[in-house]
């Protein structure tokens, strides 16, 4: 299995529960849509000790599934519509487990 972890910080003007909910709902709606995507969870309520606003935790069958997710039209739509316009920074780590 391959894990795909993303941490985002939102632009200051988009630090709202509506934006965070939209990101969470739309990314989590990709389960069952993207081949090889086993699990996807988005966390939007970090503790005050955190230095990120949102975390994506996703699990894929294999590395090819992760590569397919990156270019899948539904993922691109969600990322371009509900994530990228609102985020100022992104940090990613992919690994096999």
C-alpha positions as CSV (number, residue, x, y, z in Angstrom):
1,X,0.0,0.0,0.0
2,X,1.0,3.6,-0.6
3,X,0.2,6.4,1.8
4,X,-0.3,10.0,0.5
5,X,-0.2,12.7,3.1
6,X,-0.8,16.4,2.3
7,X,-0.6,19.4,4.7
8,X,-2.0,22.7,3.6
9,X,-2.2,26.2,5.0
10,X,-5.0,28.3,3.9
11,X,-4.7,31.9,2.7
12,X,-5.6,34.2,5.5
13,X,-8.8,35.4,3.9
14,X,-10.1,31.9,3.5
15,X,-9.8,30.7,7.1
16,X,-13.5,29.8,7.4
17,X,-15.4,26.7,8.3
18,X,-17.2,26.8,5.0
19,X,-14.0,26.6,3.0
20,X,-12.6,23.8,5.2
21,X,-15.9,21.9,5.0
22,X,-15.9,22.2,1.2
23,X,-12.3,20.9,0.9
24,X,-13.1,18.0,3.3
25,X,-16.4,17.0,1.6
26,X,-15.2,17.2,-1.9
27,X,-11.9,15.3,-1.4
28,X,-13.6,12.6,0.7
29,X,-16.2,12.2,-2.1
30,X,-13.5,10.7,-4.3
31,X,-13.7,7.4,-2.5
32,X,-15.2,4.9,-4.9
33,X,-14.5,7.1,-7.8
34,X,-10.8,6.9,-8.2
35,X,-9.4,3.4,-9.1
36,X,-7.1,2.1,-6.4
37,X,-8.0,4.7,-3.8
38,X,-8.6,2.6,-0.7
39,X,-9.2,5.4,1.9
40,X,-9.2,9.1,2.1
41,X,-9.8,11.3,5.1
42,X,-9.4,15.1,5.5
43,X,-8.8,16.7,8.9
44,X,-9.8,20.3,9.3
45,X,-9.7,21.0,13.1
46,X,-6.1,20.9,14.1
47,X,-5.0,21.4,17.7
48,X,-3.3,24.8,18.5
49,X,0.1,23.1,18.5
50,X,-0.2,22.4,14.8
51,X,1.3,24.5,12.1
52,X,-1.0,23.4,9.3
53,X,-4.7,24.1,8.7
54,X,-5.7,21.0,6.9
55,X,-4.4,17.4,6.5
56,X,-5.3,14.9,3.8
57,X,-4.6,11.2,4.6
58,X,-5.1,8.8,1.8
59,X,-4.2,5.2,1.0
60,X,-3.7,3.6,-2.4
61,X,-3.4,0.0,-3.5
62,X,0.0,0.8,-5.1
63,X,2.2,3.5,-6.6
64,X,0.5,3.3,-10.0
65,X,-2.9,4.0,-8.3
66,X,-1.4,7.2,-6.7
67,X,-0.1,8.3,-10.1
68,X,-3.5,7.7,-11.6
69,X,-5.2,9.7,-8.8
70,X,-3.0,12.7,-9.6
71,X,-4.2,12.9,-13.2
72,X,-7.8,11.7,-12.7
73,X,-10.3,14.3,-14.1
74,X,-12.5,14.1,-10.9
75,X,-9.4,14.7,-8.7
76,X,-8.2,17.6,-10.9
77,X,-11.7,19.2,-10.7
78,X,-11.9,18.9,-6.9
79,X,-8.3,20.2,-6.5
80,X,-8.7,23.1,-9.0
81,X,-12.2,24.1,-7.6
82,X,-12.1,23.4,-3.9
83,X,-8.5,23.3,-2.8
84,X,-5.9,25.2,-4.8
85,X,-7.7,28.6,-4.9
86,X,-7.8,28.7,-1.1
87,X,-4.4,27.4,-0.1
88,X,-1.1,29.3,0.2
89,X,1.2,26.4,0.9
90,X,1.3,22.6,0.5
91,X,3.6,19.9,1.9
92,X,3.4,16.3,0.7
93,X,4.9,13.0,1.7
94,X,4.2,9.7,-0.2
95,X,5.5,6.4,1.1
96,X,5.0,2.6,1.0
97,X,3.7,0.9,4.1
